[in-house]
């Protein structure tokens, strides 16, 4: 018996909710397997004007490579506008971009005081000429065919945005390799969410939006720490759809060390929590699976996570008095629903890997050892990031600065 035995009802509830969602996602995948693996390479004759907006703050190291990839897009040049927004950089970001702009008439640089990515996007959108606007992080790179593949997912007038297929450019150490696998799992799960009309984020690297819709709903939220998630939720609150493109192949730079990763994920976790609180009213049957499954699970997950970690740690670290006498038999006597949950989670994760992720991303050459490392370390890292986010919230009083 563990010291937290009196909390078994919450423990069972946690396990039930997590298992329900995991099994549901697997069933959705099995039902829609052909569609999930489908590659849409045609934009069906539709060639809209597209404005690619690149907010950049001190991106001197990456901006040239980013722009070169955009300029190499397989898309009519007279239908493409590229806007670099220098957000008060203190390095030579604007200078590097300006030199490239001199040679490309459809590329121009806009300079402004530092005010954050969302404000940079809003100011550029106000001046953009495109029917569609693409947001591209300055440390990311697009594949030549990526724009055409994303446009193919604007398959109805109520699709306001399409989330890009973001992958890690390269992995040189353990922290980077874990992120590489994580991005592929996230991209695969987003395709499943697409089947439920429940995509909850439009990643910064090359997600594309209908310009008039973004203006109509008020632009990007300047107060959000993760504006790419906030805008996806807001669009769906206004009745629009958000699709996902898994095969557009956008590659991005990632944190190289644990401290860099923790800083990034602390911001993500803080921003995700406040977005969830902001859009609690989306938890309603009228929003379909998004409102009755995905968002409720996400919101409850914030509160159940800490409890689950405490119970799981308690079951491992705190030993009952009889263990010294019966050894391994005590382990089986002490099994609780969270242990079963972890086992089922591993089984489902392996199922996704062998039958979903590996066939979908053959070119990524995903090895089983990397997947095992990810499955073991990612929950631990997530817990660390959550505690860091909670500490940051308390320390700053919920405030943030760019």
Rosetta blueprint (number, residue, H / E / L):
1 X L
2 X L
3 X L
4 X L
5 X H
6 X H
7 X H
8 X H
9 X H
10 X H
11 X H
12 X H
13 X H
14 X H
15 X H
16 X H
17 X H
18 X H
19 X H
20 X H
21 X H
22 X H
23 X H
24 X H
25 X H
26 X H
27 X H
28 X H
29 X H
30 X H
31 X H
32 X L
33 X H
34 X H
35 X H
36 X H
37 X L
38 X L
39 X L
40 X L
41 X L
42 X L
43 X L
44 X L
45 X L
46 X L
47 X L
48 X L
49 X L
50 X E
51 X E
52 X E
53 X E
54 X E
55 X E
56 X E
57 X L
58 X L
59 X L
60 X L
61 X L
62 X L
63 X H
64 X H
65 X H
66 X H
67 X H
68 X H
69 X H
70 X H
71 X H
72 X L
73 X L
74 X L
75 X L
76 X L
77 X H
78 X H
79 X H
80 X E
81 X E
82 X E
83 X E
84 X E
85 X E
86 X E
87 X E
88 X L
89 X L
90 X L
91 X L
92 X L
93 X H
94 X H
95 X H
96 X H
97 X H
98 X H
99 X H
100 X H
101 X H
102 X L
103 X L
104 X L
105 X L
106 X L
107 X E
108 X E
109 X E
110 X E
111 X E
112 X E
113 X L
114 X L
115 X L
116 X L
117 X H
118 X H
119 X H
120 X H
121 X H
122 X H
123 X H
124 X H
125 X H
126 X H
127 X H
128 X L
129 X L
130 X L
131 X L
132 X E
133 X E
134 X E
135 X E
136 X L
137 X L
138 X L
139 X L
140 X E
141 X E
142 X E
143 X L
144 X L
145 X L
146 X H
147 X H
148 X H
149 X H
150 X H
151 X H
152 X L
153 X L
154 X L
155 X L
156 X L
157 X L
158 X L
159 X E
160 X E
161 X E
162 X E
163 X E
164 X L
165 X L
166 X E
167 X E
168 X E
169 X L
170 X L
171 X L
172 X L
173 X L
174 X H
175 X H
176 X H
177 X H
178 X H
179 X H
180 X H
181 X H
182 X H
183 X H
184 X H
185 X H
186 X H
187 X H
188 X H
189 X H
190 X H
191 X H
192 X H
193 X H
194 X H
195 X H
196 X L
197 X L
198 X L
199 X L
200 X L
201 X L
202 X L
203 X L
204 X L
205 X L
206 X L
207 X E
208 X E
209 X E
210 X E
211 X H
212 X H
213 X H
214 X H
215 X H
216 X H
217 X L
218 X L
219 X L
220 X L
221 X L
222 X L
223 X L
224 X L
225 X L
226 X L
227 X H
228 X H
229 X H
230 X H
231 X H
232 X H
233 X H
234 X H
235 X H
236 X H
237 X H
238 X L
239 X L
240 X L
241 X E
242 X E
243 X E
244 X E
245 X L
246 X L
247 X L
248 X L
249 X L
250 X E
251 X E
252 X E
253 X L
254 X L
255 X L
256 X L
257 X L
258 X H
259 X H
260 X H
261 X H
262 X H
263 X H
264 X H
265 X H
266 X H
267 X H
268 X H
269 X H
270 X H
271 X H
272 X H
273 X H
274 X H
275 X H
276 X H
277 X H
278 X H
279 X L
280 X H
281 X H
282 X H
283 X L
284 X L
285 X H
286 X H
287 X H
288 X H
289 X H
290 X H
291 X H
292 X H
293 X H
294 X H
295 X H
296 X H
297 X H
298 X H
299 X H
300 X H
301 X H
302 X H
303 X H
304 X H
305 X H
306 X H
307 X H
308 X H
309 X H
310 X H
311 X H
312 X H
313 X H
314 X H
315 X H
316 X H
317 X H
318 X L
319 X L
320 X L
321 X L
322 X L
323 X H
324 X H
325 X H
326 X H
327 X L
328 X L
329 X H
330 X H
331 X H
332 X H
333 X H
334 X L
335 X L
336 X L
337 X H
338 X H
339 X H
340 X H
341 X H
342 X H
343 X H
344 X H
345 X H
346 X H
347 X H
348 X H
349 X H
350 X H
351 X H
352 X H
353 X H
354 X H
355 X H
356 X H
357 X H
358 X H
359 X H
360 X H
361 X L
362 X H
363 X H
364 X H
365 X L
366 X L
367 X L
368 X H
369 X H
370 X H
371 X H
372 X H
373 X H
374 X H
375 X H
376 X H
377 X H
378 X H
379 X H
380 X H
381 X H
382 X H
383 X H
384 X H
385 X H
386 X H
387 X H
388 X H
389 X H
390 X H
391 X H
392 X H
393 X H
394 X H
395 X H
396 X H
397 X L
398 X L
399 X L
400 X L
401 X L
402 X L
